[in-house]
Amino acid sequence: MALRCRVFRGLVKEAEEDINKFLMSHEVRVLHMAQSESGDHISVTLIVDEPESLPEIGL
């Protein structure tokens, strides 16, 4: 298990787009999500589990 933490900050729409891009481009399982707001900006913290990479088998 490889736990990672990612923080996304910005305007709500920008943070949403960045989170969607991250989730579409990485094979992860979200274990925890936290959010905080300040004015019109948002911070979203994701704690994710990345699958352990499997060794490539050369034929």
LINNOR-V821961 format. One record per backbone hydrogen bond with DSSP energy under -1.0 kcal/mol. CO is the residue of the C=O (numbers start at 1). NH is the residue of the N-H. If there is no record, write none. Layout:
co=CO nh=NH
co=CO nh=NH
This chain:
co=2 nh=50
co=4 nh=48
co=6 nh=46
co=8 nh=44
co=10 nh=42
co=11 nh=15
co=12 nh=16
co=13 nh=17
co=14 nh=18
co=15 nh=19
co=16 nh=20
co=17 nh=21
co=18 nh=22
co=19 nh=23
co=20 nh=24
co=21 nh=25
co=22 nh=26
co=26 nh=28
co=29 nh=49
co=32 nh=47
co=34 nh=45
co=36 nh=43
co=38 nh=41
co=41 nh=38
co=42 nh=10
co=43 nh=36
co=44 nh=8
co=45 nh=34
co=46 nh=6
co=47 nh=31
co=47 nh=32
co=48 nh=4
co=49 nh=29
co=50 nh=2
